């Protein structure tokens, strides 16, 4: 049902560009349009491509290994297998479907592949056109079905966090905790992590993208956990910061400040507001307290089939929020040598405000 | 030490092509030439690029997040940070180093990125040239240091396999076993799996690329485990097939056949022999027993920094093995509805034969 509507919207966009058919290689775009769940093992090992003509049947081009999965996952697509690579099949389809202008995804096609497509185009007198962001633009606004899937993803992520939090002890290392999280996610039914879990203890928590190490936890030091999972294709993303023992007054002060910044950021969310206004609402709290220089990244980002997608909630973006966008609000204060605090919730934008998708609040009141 | 020699060999290759400098984006190539261990989160989120001029200092271009890692990992490289993307920095370097012909890796550069490079080239009157496989060609022959690292990777992989094998019980699911393997790998010091572990129970083992599911193990059914890890950058890859309970005569017969095929394949390995001769030596065993149509893939592949690299040991390849290549030998028989048996060892090619890198033999005598 939603796939028909997505294809129709894409086709309007193709018609406006006078494109006869679009080749879709980006895995999340492929899944968004078709429901096909196969993963790629890197960009050079595709599990299939969509060919979406402006009219008529859309195609999923893949090889025999994925036939069953393709059949199970998709409804409106005709599955075509390529025994000898996609180019001979594409040549036949360009001819059969009378394609004169063929688009491809410039931002998810290797240069070497694009060259082969363009050679093919020359031989067939087909114009081969690089396009960018054409499906991503549709994905920015989530439909009801997507919102429901993301709610479930967030819920499962919180459940895993709470289980792991309840079982933490000061003998675990960062790596132990990260592995425990990954294992519980998979056992709970997640397809995978949505990104490599960050578990940063002590001073390491001052690095926004710290990689888990095998150093021991410090009983009363700061701990930062940034984690997300993929459930039925949709991502979640949440950060919690806390102390394993009793937090000292410094830590409590910073934590309260970041919490206040997050709440102010969330409270600014509403359709029609610009991304930078939301960023500013949170950032102001941190700046006013004199910690502005310790908050060096953007406030948040869109989440959907990809864990990082449009819009970016950055200090510069004049883009306006629209109802149906789902974003993170994740301010942080990172003090080199001391540690860091980041708090992150996911929020759905509505016409008159927002819906906070996270319900885990125990740690937000330190 | 080895990095100097690798750079020198690359530079000979650049000189032969009259290339003034090569931009290296492919992560394993980057690590091979510089020792830089950072990972990319997909092709669109690079953790840095090498710029290797034909003479003089080589450069590692990255951003502030990776500065410390870049400094720690590399010895002969000058680290340059790009605050605003790589293009402005590249423009400056082309000018400062008087680069007239700049190569880039066509098979690991997005079309959209290549377009930007080519625009830059036009503005600077620099020829921007797509190249392919130029570093990969060097990586095919492993030096002593690499051989030692791969031996350790194989050894650790076997240790994890043996631990997991010893603790198997018939209540575990495919997913449970795969997660147990991944966790033990990481705890034992591996950077990660070298590919997504295959655990296929019962009839699922007839799919060469089966994805682990949560179905229960069948006590006396076939089980196939294909697993590998990355240790200090280098990959291992091993497959074992067995029955958890007592194997029936059918299974034992197929298993013996595959084992015989693997041993014959290994025995054909020697510098100067073509890849298809090795493939044929193993395949003949299976064909002669009447199971040829149940062995539908190539016999093996090279392994190094990447788990799949050159050479392919396929029925068609006339390429000759050379001393220092490291390859897998992995014949299989897959009978739909019944199950499959695959056995895989890694082998180093030597002048007068081979060295089998795997020592786990307990399961090969069923």
Interface residues (C-beta under 8 A of the other chain):
Chain A: X41 X42 X43 X44 X65 X104 X106 X107 X108 X109 X110 X111 X112 X113 X114 X115 X130 X132 X175 X176 X179 X182 X183 X186 X187 X195 X196 X208 X209
Chain B: X41 X42 X43 X44 X65 X104 X106 X107 X108 X109 X110 X111 X112 X113 X114 X115 X130 X132 X175 X176 X179 X182 X183 X186 X187 X195 X196 X208 X209
